[in-house]
Amino acid sequence: MTRLANISGAGAVKAFEKAGWKKVGQVGSHVVMSKPGVRANLSIPQHRELSIGTLRALIRAAGLT
């Protein structure tokens, strides 16, 4: 397994958009994304740097593993 790089919240949003996820709104400092055909919504915090655990959980929820 490769090591996850440090990425910002904005960088994560761009990466998930490339994977087909769309922004549906923002609640406070979190961007909410959804994808047709996937039951889960992603809530991505807009931090300068996302923790590895948060990034890993987002990737799992998106079904990208």
Rosetta constraint file for C-alpha pairs under 8 A:
AtomPair CA 4 CA 52 HARMONIC 6.92 0.50
AtomPair CA 6 CA 49 HARMONIC 6.35 0.50
AtomPair CA 6 CA 50 HARMONIC 6.83 0.50
AtomPair CA 6 CA 51 HARMONIC 7.58 0.50
AtomPair CA 6 CA 52 HARMONIC 7.36 0.50
AtomPair CA 7 CA 11 HARMONIC 5.94 0.50
AtomPair CA 7 CA 12 HARMONIC 6.58 0.50
AtomPair CA 7 CA 48 HARMONIC 7.84 0.50
AtomPair CA 7 CA 49 HARMONIC 5.52 0.50
AtomPair CA 7 CA 50 HARMONIC 6.00 0.50
AtomPair CA 8 CA 12 HARMONIC 6.26 0.50
AtomPair CA 8 CA 46 HARMONIC 7.18 0.50
AtomPair CA 8 CA 47 HARMONIC 6.07 0.50
AtomPair CA 8 CA 48 HARMONIC 4.87 0.50
AtomPair CA 8 CA 49 HARMONIC 4.30 0.50
AtomPair CA 8 CA 50 HARMONIC 5.61 0.50
AtomPair CA 9 CA 13 HARMONIC 6.31 0.50
AtomPair CA 9 CA 44 HARMONIC 6.41 0.50
AtomPair CA 9 CA 45 HARMONIC 5.80 0.50
AtomPair CA 9 CA 46 HARMONIC 4.33 0.50
AtomPair CA 9 CA 47 HARMONIC 5.25 0.50
AtomPair CA 9 CA 48 HARMONIC 6.40 0.50
AtomPair CA 9 CA 49 HARMONIC 6.59 0.50
AtomPair CA 9 CA 50 HARMONIC 6.24 0.50
AtomPair CA 10 CA 14 HARMONIC 6.37 0.50
AtomPair CA 10 CA 46 HARMONIC 6.32 0.50
AtomPair CA 10 CA 47 HARMONIC 7.99 0.50
AtomPair CA 11 CA 15 HARMONIC 6.24 0.50
AtomPair CA 12 CA 16 HARMONIC 6.17 0.50
AtomPair CA 12 CA 44 HARMONIC 7.59 0.50
AtomPair CA 13 CA 17 HARMONIC 6.11 0.50
AtomPair CA 13 CA 31 HARMONIC 7.84 0.50
AtomPair CA 13 CA 44 HARMONIC 7.22 0.50
AtomPair CA 14 CA 18 HARMONIC 6.36 0.50
AtomPair CA 15 CA 19 HARMONIC 6.54 0.50
AtomPair CA 16 CA 20 HARMONIC 6.52 0.50
AtomPair CA 16 CA 21 HARMONIC 5.46 0.50
AtomPair CA 16 CA 22 HARMONIC 7.94 0.50
AtomPair CA 17 CA 21 HARMONIC 4.71 0.50
AtomPair CA 17 CA 22 HARMONIC 5.90 0.50
AtomPair CA 17 CA 23 HARMONIC 7.90 0.50
AtomPair CA 20 CA 35 HARMONIC 6.60 0.50
AtomPair CA 21 CA 33 HARMONIC 6.10 0.50
AtomPair CA 21 CA 34 HARMONIC 5.52 0.50
AtomPair CA 21 CA 35 HARMONIC 4.76 0.50
AtomPair CA 22 CA 33 HARMONIC 5.31 0.50
AtomPair CA 22 CA 34 HARMONIC 5.54 0.50
AtomPair CA 22 CA 35 HARMONIC 6.18 0.50
AtomPair CA 23 CA 31 HARMONIC 6.98 0.50
AtomPair CA 23 CA 32 HARMONIC 6.00 0.50
AtomPair CA 23 CA 33 HARMONIC 4.44 0.50
AtomPair CA 23 CA 34 HARMONIC 6.66 0.50
AtomPair CA 24 CA 31 HARMONIC 7.89 0.50
AtomPair CA 24 CA 32 HARMONIC 5.78 0.50
AtomPair CA 24 CA 33 HARMONIC 5.40 0.50
AtomPair CA 24 CA 34 HARMONIC 6.65 0.50
AtomPair CA 25 CA 31 HARMONIC 6.11 0.50
AtomPair CA 25 CA 32 HARMONIC 5.38 0.50
AtomPair CA 25 CA 33 HARMONIC 7.21 0.50
AtomPair CA 26 CA 30 HARMONIC 5.66 0.50
AtomPair CA 26 CA 31 HARMONIC 4.41 0.50
AtomPair CA 26 CA 32 HARMONIC 5.62 0.50
AtomPair CA 27 CA 31 HARMONIC 6.47 0.50
AtomPair CA 27 CA 32 HARMONIC 7.28 0.50
AtomPair CA 29 CA 45 HARMONIC 5.88 0.50
AtomPair CA 29 CA 46 HARMONIC 5.56 0.50
AtomPair CA 30 CA 43 HARMONIC 5.82 0.50
AtomPair CA 30 CA 44 HARMONIC 5.17 0.50
AtomPair CA 30 CA 45 HARMONIC 4.27 0.50
AtomPair CA 30 CA 46 HARMONIC 5.77 0.50
AtomPair CA 31 CA 42 HARMONIC 7.89 0.50
AtomPair CA 31 CA 43 HARMONIC 5.60 0.50
AtomPair CA 31 CA 44 HARMONIC 5.12 0.50
AtomPair CA 31 CA 45 HARMONIC 6.44 0.50
AtomPair CA 31 CA 46 HARMONIC 7.15 0.50
AtomPair CA 32 CA 41 HARMONIC 6.73 0.50
AtomPair CA 32 CA 42 HARMONIC 5.55 0.50
AtomPair CA 32 CA 43 HARMONIC 4.55 0.50
AtomPair CA 32 CA 44 HARMONIC 6.39 0.50
AtomPair CA 33 CA 41 HARMONIC 5.69 0.50
AtomPair CA 33 CA 42 HARMONIC 5.03 0.50
AtomPair CA 33 CA 43 HARMONIC 6.50 0.50
AtomPair CA 33 CA 44 HARMONIC 7.88 0.50
AtomPair CA 34 CA 38 HARMONIC 7.47 0.50
AtomPair CA 34 CA 40 HARMONIC 7.07 0.50
AtomPair CA 34 CA 41 HARMONIC 4.87 0.50
AtomPair CA 34 CA 42 HARMONIC 6.39 0.50
AtomPair CA 35 CA 41 HARMONIC 7.57 0.50
AtomPair CA 38 CA 62 HARMONIC 7.97 0.50
AtomPair CA 40 CA 61 HARMONIC 6.74 0.50
AtomPair CA 40 CA 62 HARMONIC 7.26 0.50
AtomPair CA 42 CA 58 HARMONIC 6.71 0.50
AtomPair CA 42 CA 61 HARMONIC 7.25 0.50
AtomPair CA 42 CA 62 HARMONIC 7.27 0.50
AtomPair CA 44 CA 58 HARMONIC 7.73 0.50
AtomPair CA 45 CA 50 HARMONIC 7.67 0.50
AtomPair CA 50 CA 54 HARMONIC 6.43 0.50
AtomPair CA 50 CA 55 HARMONIC 6.37 0.50
AtomPair CA 51 CA 55 HARMONIC 6.31 0.50
AtomPair CA 52 CA 56 HARMONIC 6.02 0.50
AtomPair CA 53 CA 57 HARMONIC 6.13 0.50
AtomPair CA 54 CA 58 HARMONIC 6.25 0.50
AtomPair CA 55 CA 59 HARMONIC 6.25 0.50
AtomPair CA 56 CA 60 HARMONIC 6.26 0.50
AtomPair CA 57 CA 61 HARMONIC 6.08 0.50
AtomPair CA 58 CA 62 HARMONIC 6.11 0.50
AtomPair CA 59 CA 63 HARMONIC 6.38 0.50
AtomPair CA 59 CA 64 HARMONIC 5.56 0.50
AtomPair CA 59 CA 65 HARMONIC 6.72 0.50
AtomPair CA 60 CA 64 HARMONIC 6.14 0.50
AtomPair CA 60 CA 65 HARMONIC 6.02 0.50
